[in-house]
Structures are given as structure tokens and as C-alpha cells.
């Protein structure tokens, strides 16, 4: 199982110095990947914990690509309907190029109604918009010449397409992950809730003639001692998780490093 950590690209920890030092600390530890969050327009009444401060995830990953050398970097997850599809593809290609092929693109359809309203995007079309974005993304990474909206254009640079992990839950998310992604990225799921959908996902991927999909789970560490942490990771592995991304609060890079070293010592 691959082991990752969420960087806090939001709230008081989302400073240039803290993001840089946390990323560099993880880069020299046996940690496989770093993940960042996505919000664009948090309403004041829902800003507890972050104060409404979110650094754009794609901008953050471009920065992380320049201050690290080895570790994979990814979105967990990028809300596709929030952004024009072609711009997402261009960002993905640029970060993939500048990082030396280390991008992992976790994507989702979004949920926060107030955020869709602020962006002027119809929430009712979030699924359709996400499918359109993923289809265009695949076409862009498949050929130097692409057509969109009746216009041919060159999609360059065109490095190798990053792996795509589709977030969400339910049948629609699993079908999207099997048909348009390389894996599934469920959120806030207990191990006992994953066994059946992971089996269904594998069946869908097999029917589509695709390789066994990745399953990337996020896990909060609050209140778990070392034995409980190992037990929980084992439970995720046994139900089919292939990657785990730890989510924990920290105030500064020293706090991040302490927990990252604990994870490394226990699990890697």
C-alpha cells in the first residue's frame, strides 16, 4: 500500500514557508505522495477551521513541483465543474511536465451548493460537466491536435497523462471511475463500507477491459494510538485500498514533520 499525506493548503498553515518546508520534509521521508484540497468560494458561515482561506490547489501543486524532487503530488479532489475543462487539462499537462511526471489527479463533481452559486455554475449539471471535462482531458492527452467547440488546436506540452482517481460515492461515481478514471478516491468511508463498492468497481473495470483500479482512501488520525493506527490501515488494505492519505491538523512545519515521521516509522 502506498502512503500519502494531505498538506493543508488552507487556513493559517497555508503560507509559502510552511507549505515549502512540509513538502520538503515529506520528500526526504518514505512517503509516497502529497495531496491538497479544493475550495474556491467558502461562505463566511462555513469558514470555521480555514477562515475561508484556500490557496488554489493547482497553483499549490505547481509550487510544490518546484520545491520537491521525488514525491508525487495530487489533488484530493479537484472539483471539475468549477473550472473550464480545457483549462484543467492545460494545468494538468503543465504540472505534469514541470514535476517530471509526478502529478496524480483526484477529481470530483462537488457538493457545496453555495460555492456553485458563487461561481455561477448550475449544480444540477455537475455530473454532466464532470464527464465532459474527463472526456476532453483524455482526448487532450491522446493527441497533439484536439478539437473543442468546433475549433482545432494544438495541445502542447503533452506529457504522459497523469493517473485520474475519481471521487464520490454511489453507482455513478463507480461507473465514472471505471470508465473515465484509473481508480476511485472515496471520502470519509470506514473499511466496512468499502468492501462491496470495491468489488463492484473491480467488476466494472474488468468489464471495460481495464487494469485493476487503484483505491485511494483518506484517513483522519485524531485520537488513534500506534496500535489502532496499524489496525485501521490493515483493515483498509484488506478491503482493497491501494493507497492511503493521512489527514491531520498541524500548526507549523515542525508539527507536520513529527507526525510524518511517526507515519513513516509505523507503516512504511
C-alpha positions in Angstrom: 0.0 0.0 0.0 1.2 3.5 -0.9 1.2 6.1 1.9 0.4 9.8 1.4 -0.3 12.9 3.5 -2.6 15.8 3.0 -0.9 19.2 3.0 -3.1 22.0 4.5 -3.4 24.5 1.6 -6.0 26.3 3.7 -6.2 28.2 6.9 -3.2 29.6 8.9 -0.9 26.8 7.8 -1.2 27.7 4.2 1.8 30.0 4.0 4.6 29.8 1.4 7.2 28.9 4.0 5.1 26.2 5.8 4.0 24.6 2.5 7.5 24.5 1.3 9.1 23.1 4.5 6.3 20.5 4.9 6.7 19.4 1.3 10.5 19.2 1.6 10.2 17.2 4.9 7.9 14.6 3.2 10.2 14.5 0.2 13.1 13.0 2.1 10.9 10.6 4.1 9.5 7.3 2.8 6.2 9.0 2.0 4.8 8.3 -1.5 2.6 11.3 -2.2 1.2 14.7 -1.0 -2.4 15.8 -1.5 -4.2 19.1 -1.4 -7.8 20.3 -1.0 -10.0 22.3 -3.3 -12.4 25.1 -2.4 -12.8 28.4 -4.2 -15.6 30.4 -2.5 -16.3 29.5 1.1 -19.2 31.4 2.6 -18.5 33.1 5.9 -20.9 30.8 7.9 -19.0 27.7 6.7 -15.5 29.0 7.1 -14.7 27.6 10.6 -11.2 26.0 10.6 -10.0 27.6 7.5 -11.2 31.2 7.9 -12.2 30.9 4.2 -8.5 30.9 3.2 -7.8 28.3 0.5 -4.8 28.5 -1.8 -5.8 27.2 -5.3 -4.9 23.5 -5.5 -3.4 23.7 -9.0 -1.4 26.7 -8.1 -0.2 24.9 -5.0 0.8 21.9 -6.9 2.8 24.0 -9.4 4.7 25.5 -6.4 5.2 22.1 -4.8 6.6 20.7 -8.1 9.4 23.3 -7.8 10.4 22.7 -4.2 10.4 18.9 -4.3 12.2 16.3 -6.4 10.8 12.8 -5.7 7.4 12.8 -4.1 4.1 12.5 -6.1 1.7 15.4 -5.8 -2.0 15.3 -6.2 -5.5 16.9 -5.8 -7.8 15.2 -3.3 -10.1 16.2 -5.0 -10.2 18.8 -7.8 -13.9 19.8 -8.3 -14.2 19.6 -12.1 -17.3 21.7 -12.7 -15.7 24.7 -11.0 -13.3 25.3 -13.9 -13.4 25.3 -17.7 -12.4 21.8 -18.9 -9.7 22.9 -21.3 -8.0 25.0 -18.6 -8.0 22.0 -16.3 -6.3 19.9 -19.0 -3.7 22.6 -19.6 -3.0 23.0 -15.9 -2.6 19.2 -15.6 -0.2 19.0 -18.5 1.8 21.9 -17.3 2.2 20.5 -13.7 2.9 17.0 -15.1 5.7 18.4 -17.2 7.2 20.7 -14.6 7.0 18.0 -11.9 8.7 15.4 -14.0 5.6 13.2 -14.2 4.6 13.2 -10.5 1.0 14.5 -10.8 -1.9 12.4 -9.6 -5.3 13.9 -10.5 -8.0 13.2 -8.0 -11.3 14.7 -9.3 -14.8 15.1 -8.1 -18.2 16.6 -9.0 -18.5 18.8 -5.9 -21.3 19.2 -3.4 -21.4 22.7 -1.8 -24.4 24.5 -3.2 -23.3 28.0 -2.0 -20.0 27.5 -3.9 -21.7 26.6 -7.1 -23.9 29.6 -6.7 -20.9 31.9 -6.2 -19.3 30.5 -9.3 -22.4 30.8 -11.4 -22.3 27.1 -12.2 -25.5 25.1 -12.2 -25.1 22.4 -9.5 -27.7 20.3 -11.3 -25.3 19.8 -14.2 -22.2 18.9 -12.1 -22.2 15.2 -13.2 -22.6 16.0 -16.9 -20.0 18.8 -16.7 -17.5 16.5 -15.0 -18.0 13.7 -17.6 -17.4 16.3 -20.4 -14.3 17.5 -18.6 -12.9 14.0 -18.2 -13.6 13.1 -21.8 -11.8 16.2 -23.0 -8.9 15.5 -20.7 -8.5 12.1 -22.2 -8.6 13.5 -25.8 -6.1 16.2 -25.0 -3.5 13.7 -23.6 -4.1 11.3 -26.5 -3.1 13.6 -29.4 -1.2 16.8 -30.2 -4.2 18.1 -32.2 -7.6 18.3 -30.5 -11.0 19.7 -31.3 -13.2 21.5 -28.9 -16.2 23.7 -29.6 -15.7 23.3 -33.3 -12.1 24.5 -33.2 -9.0 22.5 -33.8 -5.9 23.4 -31.8 -2.6 22.1 -30.6 -2.5 20.7 -27.1 1.2 21.2 -26.1 3.0 20.4 -24.0 1.6 16.9 -23.9 3.5 14.7 -21.4 2.1 11.4 -20.2 -1.4 11.6 -18.9 -1.4 11.6 -15.1 -3.5 8.9 -13.3 -7.1 10.0 -12.6 -8.8 9.0 -9.4 -12.5 9.7 -9.3 -14.0 10.8 -6.0 -17.6 10.4 -4.8 -19.8 7.5 -3.7 -22.6 5.6 -5.2 -23.1 3.9 -8.5 -22.5 7.0 -10.7 -19.1 7.6 -9.1 -18.0 3.9 -9.5 -19.1 3.9 -13.2 -17.3 7.2 -13.8 -14.2 5.8 -12.1 -14.2 2.6 -14.1 -15.0 4.3 -17.5 -13.1 7.6 -17.3 -10.6 7.1 -14.5 -7.8 4.9 -13.2 -9.2 4.4 -9.8 -11.6 5.6 -7.1 -11.0 8.1 -4.3 -13.8 7.7 -1.7 -14.1 10.2 1.1 -14.8 9.5 4.8 -15.5 5.8 4.3 -15.0 3.2 7.0 -13.3 0.0 6.0 -16.6 -1.9 6.4 -18.2 0.4 3.9 -15.7 -0.2 1.2 -15.7 -4.0 0.6 -18.8 -4.1 -1.6 -18.2 -1.0 -3.7 -14.5 -2.0 -4.3 -15.7 -5.4 -5.6 -18.2 -3.6 -7.8 -15.6 -1.3 -9.1 -13.2 -4.1 -10.0 -16.1 -5.8 -11.9 -16.8 -2.7 -13.8 -13.2 -2.2 -14.7 -12.8 -5.8 -15.8 -15.9 -5.5 -18.0 -14.4 -2.4 -19.6 -11.1 -4.3 -20.3 -9.1 -2.1 -17.9 -6.5 -2.9 -15.3 -7.4 -3.4 -11.7 -8.2 0.1 -10.4 -6.5 2.0 -7.6 -8.5 2.7 -4.5 -7.2 5.8 -2.6 -8.7 6.3 0.8 -8.3 9.3 3.2 -8.0 8.7 6.9 -8.1 11.0 9.9 -5.6 10.2 12.7 -7.1 12.1 15.6 -7.2 10.0 18.8 -5.6 6.9 17.4 -2.6 5.3 19.2 0.0 3.4 17.2 -1.7 0.0 17.6 -5.0 1.4 16.5 -3.4 3.2 13.6 -1.8 -0.1 12.3 -5.1 -2.0 12.8 -7.1 0.6 10.8 -4.6 0.7 8.0 -4.6 -3.1 7.8 -8.4 -3.1 7.7 -8.3 -0.7 4.7 -5.7 -2.9 2.9 -7.8 -6.0 3.4 -10.9 -4.4 1.7 -8.9 -3.4 -1.3 -7.4 0.0 -0.7 -4.1 0.5 -2.6 -3.2 4.0 -1.3 -4.0 5.7 2.0 -3.7 9.5 2.5 -3.5 10.7 6.1 -5.3 13.9 7.1 -4.2 15.5 10.3 -4.0 19.1 11.7 -0.7 20.9 12.3 0.3 24.4 13.2 3.7 24.6 11.6 6.3 22.5 9.7 7.7 21.1 12.9 4.3 19.7 13.8 3.9 18.3 10.3 7.3 16.7 10.4 6.7 15.0 13.8 3.5 13.3 12.5 5.0 12.5 9.1 7.9 10.7 10.9 5.5 8.8 13.1 3.6 7.6 10.0 6.9 6.6 8.3 8.1 4.7 11.4 4.9 2.8 11.8 3.8 2.0 8.3 6.5 2.4 5.7 
